[in-house]
Amino acid sequence: MSSPNLLITGATGHVGFRTLVEALKAGYIVRAAIRSAGKADEILATPSIKALGSDNNLSFVVVPDILADGAYEKALEGITYVVHLASPFPMETTDYDKDVIQPAIKGTTNILFAAKKVPTVKRVVITSSAVAVIPLESLMQGDDKIHVAEDRVELYTGPLNHPWVAYIVSKVKALQAAEDFTQTESPAFDIIHIHPGFVIGRNELALNAEAVLKGSNDTALAHVLSTKSDPPRPGGSVHLHDAARLHILALDPKVKGGQSFLAATNNVWNDSLDIVKKHFPQAVKDGKLPADGNQPTLNLKSDSSRTEDVFGFKFQDYEAQVVNVTEQYLELLE
C-alpha cells in the first residue's frame, strides 16, 4: 500500500464510518485515527470494508486522547487531506462545558494546529452542524427565516442545563474557533465546513436493533415505535450516504476552500408514520412498527440548494432516509 494521503477522525461514528467507506471507494489511501486498537477490528469486520478486499488502502493510527496537546501530530505525517468528524454527541453529564463543549473546541483546534506543522496538508474538511448556523432561540421556538450555511449566530451565554443546548453551543464555538484559527494563523491549507442536519440512515456498525436507534436515527423512528412527544423538534435531515459523500467531494481542489455547506432537507417528522405504512405494511400489521406515536415538527426551514449546485447532486428525500434505516432496524430485529 502506498503512503496514506487522507486522515479521517471519528471513523467509528455513524457519519464517520460511512465517510471512510466513501473515501476508500473514491480511491483515497486512508489513515483512520481511532481511540484504541480494538476499534480497528470493528471497522475491518464490516461488510463494506470486507467487500473492498485485503488491499483496501486502509491503515490505522491510535490517538487515545484527542484533547492532549499535539495529539494528532504523528497521525498527520505525510498527509495531504484531513476529514475531521470526531466530536461529542449530545449526552447527559454533570459538567456540559467540560464533557461536551471544550472537547468539541479542543478537538478542532488540536487538529488544525497540528496540520499547520505539516507542509503537505492542503485541505481540512470539518464536520460542523446545521445547528451551528441557526440561532438557539430559533431552534427552540422556530421562525419564518430561510437559514443558509453562510449565517453566523451570537454565542449563547445562558445556563447549560440540557444536552441539546450544550451540543448546540459546542458546535457554534467549534466553528468560531476554526474560523478564528484561519484569521490569526493564516495556514497554508484551507478549510471547508460541512453543516449536516439530522443524519438518517443505515448504521453498519450497529449490531442490534437497539443500536440502530442511537443518535439521529432515533429522531426518525422513535414515534414509529410508539413514542409520543409533545414539544416540537426542528426538522432538517439528510441521508447518511449524502452526508458522507459530501465530505469526500469537498476534498476536490476544484471546490474553492474557505466555504461552508449546509446539508439538510426540510422534512416533517410525522411523515415517518405514513412512510413505514407504505413500505413496510406487514411489519406495521405485525406490530413491529406500531406507527402510532407523535413527533411534531418545528416551523424552521433551511436552504441547501447551493450545496447541491456546487457538488452536482440532489439530496435524497426524507422518505428514502426513513426507508433506509427502517430496513436495517427490521433486519436486526429478527
C-alpha positions in Angstrom: 0.0 0.0 0.0 1.2 3.5 -0.9 1.6 6.1 1.8 -1.8 7.4 3.1 -2.9 10.8 1.7 -6.1 11.2 3.8 -6.6 11.2 7.6 -10.1 10.6 8.9 -11.0 11.2 12.5 -14.2 9.8 14.1 -14.3 6.8 11.7 -16.2 4.7 14.3 -19.1 7.1 14.3 -22.3 7.0 12.3 -21.2 9.6 9.7 -17.5 8.9 10.1 -17.7 5.2 9.1 -19.7 5.9 6.0 -17.3 8.7 5.1 -14.5 6.3 5.5 -16.2 3.9 3.0 -16.8 6.7 0.5 -13.2 7.8 0.7 -11.9 4.3 0.0 -14.3 3.8 -2.9 -13.1 7.1 -4.3 -9.5 5.9 -4.3 -8.1 7.7 -1.3 -5.4 6.0 0.7 -6.8 6.4 4.2 -5.3 6.6 7.7 -8.1 6.4 10.2 -7.5 7.8 13.7 -9.0 5.6 16.4 -9.1 5.8 20.2 -7.9 2.2 20.7 -6.6 -0.7 18.6 -9.7 -2.7 19.1 -11.7 -0.1 17.1 -9.8 -1.2 14.0 -11.2 -4.7 14.4 -14.8 -3.3 14.5 -14.2 -1.4 11.2 -12.5 -4.3 9.4 -15.3 -6.7 10.3 -18.0 -4.7 8.5 -19.3 -5.9 5.1 -18.4 -2.7 3.3 -14.8 -2.9 4.3 -14.6 -6.6 3.6 -16.0 -6.1 0.2 -13.0 -3.9 -0.7 -10.7 -6.9 -0.2 -7.5 -7.2 1.7 -5.8 -4.5 -0.3 -8.2 -1.8 0.8 -5.8 1.1 1.2 -6.8 1.5 4.9 -4.5 1.8 7.9 -5.0 2.9 11.4 -3.3 5.2 13.9 -4.2 5.2 17.6 -4.9 8.6 19.1 -6.1 7.7 22.7 -6.7 11.3 23.8 -7.7 13.8 21.1 -7.6 16.6 23.6 -3.9 16.1 24.5 -1.6 18.8 23.1 0.0 17.5 19.9 -2.4 14.5 19.8 -2.6 14.5 16.0 1.0 15.4 15.1 2.1 11.8 14.4 -1.1 10.9 12.7 -0.8 13.7 10.2 2.7 12.9 9.0 2.7 12.9 5.1 -1.0 13.6 4.9 -2.5 15.8 2.2 -6.1 15.9 3.2 -8.0 15.7 6.5 -11.6 15.0 7.3 -12.3 15.8 10.9 -15.5 14.2 12.2 -14.7 13.4 15.8 -16.8 15.4 18.2 -19.0 14.7 21.2 -22.7 13.9 20.7 -25.4 15.2 23.0 -25.2 13.4 26.3 -26.3 13.7 29.9 -23.5 14.9 32.2 -22.9 16.9 35.3 -20.5 19.2 33.5 -21.5 20.1 30.0 -18.7 22.6 29.5 -16.0 20.0 30.4 -17.6 17.0 28.7 -19.2 18.4 25.6 -18.2 22.0 24.7 -14.5 22.0 25.5 -13.8 18.7 23.7 -15.5 19.9 20.6 -13.4 23.1 20.6 -10.1 21.5 21.6 -10.5 18.6 19.2 -11.0 21.0 16.4 -8.1 23.4 17.3 -5.8 20.5 18.1 -6.0 19.1 14.6 -5.7 22.5 13.0 -2.6 23.5 14.9 -1.1 20.0 14.2 -1.9 20.4 10.5 -0.2 23.7 10.4 3.1 22.0 11.2 2.7 19.5 8.3 3.6 21.2 5.0 1.9 18.5 2.9 -1.6 19.3 4.2 -3.7 21.1 1.6 -7.2 21.0 2.9 -9.1 20.2 6.1 -12.8 19.4 5.9 -14.6 19.8 9.3 -18.0 18.3 10.3 -19.9 21.1 11.9 -23.7 21.0 12.1 -26.8 22.9 10.9 -27.3 24.0 14.5 -24.1 26.0 14.3 -25.6 28.4 11.9 -29.1 28.7 13.3 -29.8 30.8 16.4 -30.6 28.8 19.6 -33.9 30.7 20.0 -35.0 29.6 16.5 -34.0 26.0 17.2 -36.2 26.1 20.3 -39.2 28.2 19.1 -39.0 28.2 15.2 -39.0 31.2 12.9 -40.0 32.3 9.4 -36.5 32.8 8.1 -34.8 30.6 5.5 -31.4 29.7 7.0 -28.3 29.2 4.9 -24.7 28.0 5.5 -23.3 31.5 5.5 -25.3 32.5 8.5 -23.5 33.0 11.8 -25.0 33.3 15.3 -24.3 35.0 18.5 -22.7 33.0 21.3 -25.2 31.7 23.8 -24.3 32.8 27.4 -27.2 31.3 29.3 -27.3 28.3 31.5 -26.1 24.9 30.2 -28.9 22.7 31.6 -29.7 20.3 28.8 -27.7 18.0 26.5 -29.2 19.6 23.4 -28.3 23.1 24.5 -24.7 22.0 25.3 -24.4 20.3 21.9 -25.6 23.4 20.0 -23.1 25.6 22.0 -20.3 23.2 21.3 -20.9 23.4 17.5 -21.2 27.2 17.5 -18.0 27.6 19.5 -16.0 25.0 17.5 -17.0 26.7 14.2 -15.9 30.1 15.6 -12.6 28.6 16.9 -11.9 27.2 13.4 -12.7 30.5 11.7 -10.6 32.4 14.3 -7.7 30.0 13.6 -7.9 30.8 9.9 -7.8 34.6 10.6 -5.0 34.5 13.2 -2.8 31.7 12.0 -3.0 32.1 8.1 -2.4 28.4 7.5 -1.0 27.1 4.2 -4.1 24.9 3.8 -7.7 25.8 3.5 -10.8 24.7 5.5 -14.3 23.7 4.4 -17.1 23.3 6.9 -20.0 20.8 6.4 -23.2 21.5 8.3 -25.5 18.5 8.2 -28.9 18.4 9.7 -30.1 15.2 11.5 -28.3 12.4 9.7 -30.6 9.4 9.0 -29.5 6.1 7.5 -28.3 2.5 8.0 -25.5 2.4 10.6 -23.3 -0.5 9.6 -21.5 -0.5 13.0 -24.8 -1.2 14.8 -25.1 -4.9 15.6 -28.6 -5.0 17.0 -31.9 -3.1 16.5 -31.5 -1.0 19.7 -28.1 0.3 18.4 -29.7 1.4 15.1 -31.9 3.8 17.1 -29.0 5.7 18.7 -28.2 9.2 17.6 -30.2 10.9 14.8 -31.9 7.8 13.7 -34.0 7.8 16.8 -35.5 11.1 15.7 -36.9 9.5 12.6 -38.1 6.2 14.2 -39.0 6.8 17.9 -42.5 7.9 17.1 -42.8 4.9 14.6 -42.2 2.8 17.7 -44.9 4.5 19.7 -43.0 7.3 21.4 -45.3 10.4 21.8 -43.5 13.7 22.1 -45.4 17.0 22.7 -42.5 19.5 22.2 -41.9 20.1 18.5 -38.4 19.3 17.2 -36.7 21.3 14.4 -36.7 19.4 11.1 -33.9 19.3 8.6 -32.5 15.9 7.9 -30.0 14.3 5.4 -29.4 10.8 4.2 -26.3 9.3 5.7 -24.9 8.4 2.3 -25.3 12.0 1.1 -23.6 13.5 4.1 -20.7 11.1 3.8 -20.4 11.7 0.0 -20.4 15.4 0.6 -17.4 15.2 2.9 -15.3 13.4 0.3 -16.4 15.6 -2.7 -15.3 18.6 -0.6 -11.7 17.4 -0.9 -11.7 18.2 -4.6 -9.4 21.2 -5.2 -11.9 22.4 -7.8 -14.1 23.3 -4.9 -12.9 26.6 -3.5 -11.8 26.5 0.1 -13.0 28.7 2.9 -16.6 27.8 2.4 -19.5 26.4 4.4 -22.1 24.0 3.0 -25.4 23.1 4.5 -26.8 19.6 4.1 -30.4 19.3 5.1 -33.8 18.5 3.5 -36.8 20.2 5.0 -38.9 17.4 6.5 -41.9 16.7 8.7 -41.1 14.1 11.3 -44.5 12.5 11.5 -44.3 11.7 7.8 -42.3 8.6 9.1 -45.7 7.1 10.1 -47.1 7.1 6.6 -43.7 6.1 5.1 -43.5 2.9 7.1 -47.1 2.1 6.4 -46.4 2.4 2.7 -43.2 0.5 2.5 -43.5 -2.0 5.4 -47.2 -2.8 5.7 -46.6 -6.3 7.1 -44.3 -5.0 9.9 -46.9 -2.4 10.8 -49.6 -5.1 10.9 -47.4 -7.4 13.0 -46.8 -4.7 15.5 -43.0 -4.5 14.8 -43.6 -0.9 13.6 -46.7 0.3 15.5 -46.6 3.7 13.7 -48.8 5.2 16.4 -46.6 7.8 18.1 -46.2 11.5 17.6 -43.3 13.9 16.9 -44.4 17.5 16.0 -42.0 19.4 13.7 -41.0 23.0 14.5 -41.5 25.7 11.9 -37.9 26.1 10.8 -36.5 26.0 7.2 -33.1 25.9 5.6 -31.8 26.1 2.1 -29.2 23.6 0.9 -29.6 24.3 -2.8 -26.2 26.0 -3.1 -24.6 22.8 -1.8 -26.5 20.7 -4.4 -25.4 23.1 -7.1 -21.7 23.1 -6.2 -21.4 19.4 -5.8 -23.7 18.4 -8.6 -26.2 16.0 -6.9 -29.6 16.2 -5.2 -30.1 15.1 -1.7 -32.3 12.0 -1.2 -35.6 12.9 0.4 -36.9 12.1 3.8 -38.8 9.0 2.5 -35.5 7.5 1.2 -33.9 8.2 4.6 -36.6 6.5 6.6 -36.8 3.5 4.3 -33.0 3.0 4.5 -32.8 3.0 8.3 -36.1 1.1 8.8 -34.9 -1.8 6.6 -31.8 -2.2 8.9 -33.9 -2.0 12.0 -36.2 -4.8 10.8 -33.3 -6.9 9.7 -31.7 -6.8 13.1 -35.0 -7.2 14.9 -35.3 -10.8 13.6 
